[in-house]
């Protein structure tokens, strides 16, 4: 063996090994190998914030194996992921293996294909110390904030709390939105809609009340005003007084970057950002494709660049021309402008081989992999297709002293929409096609209706809209959003309500304290400015120690002031009462939250230390012993179902057992969740199943 290549994951190692052949040994570091130990600060503030790294607990054997392999190798290549974290892992590996930082031993792969691997191996370089220092600065800052601020919050509010540069701002955005919703005062307004038919025609179309015949817009504030206008329109003649026809060109959305991929996967697939990034990592690292072996199906998924390679543009044009025809290929390839301040180290997220269509690789992918690959593939191909052309019509319709407006369109050329259209956060009011209309045409009013409305408060954030807000405000980096959202939900600062993110009482209380005592930490502008300064370290324009020092000196002073001003003060959270009466002291027990989630406890602590587990009964009967089936949670927080008589009964199920018998065999039925939930019988040989009927709104 003469060449050793170290990557991060076994899947990536397997794919790369196929391309490099027998002269190379490809091994995985399994992510980070060295880090700041968790149980102490591990940053020497007095010595220029020097980090005190150690081999991660449990990885000592792996490091020893890597050292042994390195000694037997003539050449070592560090091929960890092509980003800030990957650069830092390579730097730590170089330290542990005694490699020179002056040596060209760092290689990166934007895509795990034969071409991508060959290109990477042909251009080894030195480890980028600016990139490493940018990662160190972030790691040290996050450790200082977390290690210094978390104990303060735990002491003043509740044990086990944490704080962070990005997570605290994310929670603040959600809390501020909730306060806006509470403060919102709805205003009444009315609309009037007319159903009109061209005289001699049959097809009706809708027109909306606009204002006076002179073109002045009117707001209808109440029913009295609406009734007055309806009365004035009784018997009125409707006529088209102005007609504007035109052509609208719709352009496709740009290819995905990390943040837009997370947003679209949330909207379309209901994937949480953490799930999206996990699947994208799998697609990047390599999947076994029939007839091809292991191949990375997409380019690197942590990027905020919209750049596409010339080869990718040519491949897309060739595919579109062959599949859809010349009309669907624009005159020039579409090149998208990356936003100012974005990192342009990698291309946008795209399929590595355009001809590997989603349907072609579907048999080799899991359901989730297929869905995400299809989304990425369609978005990329569509971004290189011709515009969608629409014939638009806008009509002004006069009726007595009032004016109505109607608009609509028809598609004259579908262009990119033949393949893909970007989803929206909130459905826009759809325009309907209009019948043939001409200026001066008389219309017959078939129906005239007034409707009451109230202005709506701003919507709570979904994962998609929160990621969009974080990116627009320059908070954190797209690669960190999945971890940030996962942290704030798992720490009970935010809870999910359907697809919306809602602050908990803990989140609101903590944010209030942070706004009062640590205004800079939760200040959107300050955090964005801090992000820009960290980017300056990455580009070599700033020194990381000075960047950390300028932040820490002010932060340390603020923390000391907060401790002094709140000495002896403890903020008490409201406690939710239950129907349980403490059998030891007679008090009504309350719900508390601890390190392992919620539990029921006596409010008389410490005099009375009675506690109980929260048991959620499903109403179903255990098919093994007849006991009660209850909800349980795995170590990773995944919901499953088990028998209340455990350990005497070992019944468990990922799918929810129902209090309903199978009509075919009499066994209990189960509910399998998903986009189309189904009810099924698990008894071998039965095969009964049905799609669960959707409940009407308000139905129990």
Secondary structure as GFF3:
##gff-version 3
##sequence-region A 1 700
A	DSSP	beta_strand	3	7	.	.	.	ID=ss1
A	DSSP	alpha_helix	10	20	.	.	.	ID=ss2
A	DSSP	beta_strand	24	28	.	.	.	ID=ss3
A	DSSP	beta_strand	34	36	.	.	.	ID=ss4
A	DSSP	beta_strand	43	44	.	.	.	ID=ss5
A	DSSP	three_ten_helix	45	47	.	.	.	ID=ss6
A	DSSP	beta_strand	50	51	.	.	.	ID=ss7
A	DSSP	beta_strand	53	55	.	.	.	ID=ss8
A	DSSP	alpha_helix	60	72	.	.	.	ID=ss9
A	DSSP	beta_strand	75	78	.	.	.	ID=ss10
A	DSSP	alpha_helix	84	97	.	.	.	ID=ss11
A	DSSP	alpha_helix	114	121	.	.	.	ID=ss12
A	DSSP	alpha_helix	129	156	.	.	.	ID=ss13
A	DSSP	alpha_helix	165	183	.	.	.	ID=ss14
A	DSSP	beta_strand	188	198	.	.	.	ID=ss15
A	DSSP	beta_strand	204	212	.	.	.	ID=ss16
A	DSSP	alpha_helix	223	232	.	.	.	ID=ss17
A	DSSP	beta_strand	238	250	.	.	.	ID=ss18
A	DSSP	alpha_helix	258	269	.	.	.	ID=ss19
A	DSSP	alpha_helix	273	285	.	.	.	ID=ss20
A	DSSP	beta_strand	287	289	.	.	.	ID=ss21
A	DSSP	beta_strand	293	295	.	.	.	ID=ss22
A	DSSP	alpha_helix	310	324	.	.	.	ID=ss23
A	DSSP	three_ten_helix	326	328	.	.	.	ID=ss24
A	DSSP	alpha_helix	358	361	.	.	.	ID=ss25
A	DSSP	three_ten_helix	362	364	.	.	.	ID=ss26
A	DSSP	alpha_helix	367	382	.	.	.	ID=ss27
A	DSSP	beta_strand	388	399	.	.	.	ID=ss28
A	DSSP	beta_strand	402	413	.	.	.	ID=ss29
A	DSSP	three_ten_helix	415	418	.	.	.	ID=ss30
A	DSSP	beta_strand	442	454	.	.	.	ID=ss31
A	DSSP	alpha_helix	463	472	.	.	.	ID=ss32
A	DSSP	alpha_helix	478	490	.	.	.	ID=ss33
A	DSSP	beta_strand	494	497	.	.	.	ID=ss34
A	DSSP	beta_strand	500	503	.	.	.	ID=ss35
A	DSSP	alpha_helix	505	517	.	.	.	ID=ss36
A	DSSP	alpha_helix	524	538	.	.	.	ID=ss37
A	DSSP	alpha_helix	544	565	.	.	.	ID=ss38
A	DSSP	beta_strand	576	581	.	.	.	ID=ss39
A	DSSP	beta_strand	588	594	.	.	.	ID=ss40
A	DSSP	beta_strand	597	601	.	.	.	ID=ss41
A	DSSP	beta_strand	611	613	.	.	.	ID=ss42
A	DSSP	beta_strand	617	621	.	.	.	ID=ss43
A	DSSP	beta_strand	628	633	.	.	.	ID=ss44
A	DSSP	beta_strand	639	643	.	.	.	ID=ss45
A	DSSP	beta_strand	652	653	.	.	.	ID=ss46
A	DSSP	beta_strand	656	661	.	.	.	ID=ss47
A	DSSP	beta_strand	668	672	.	.	.	ID=ss48
A	DSSP	beta_strand	678	681	.	.	.	ID=ss49
A	DSSP	beta_strand	689	691	.	.	.	ID=ss50
###
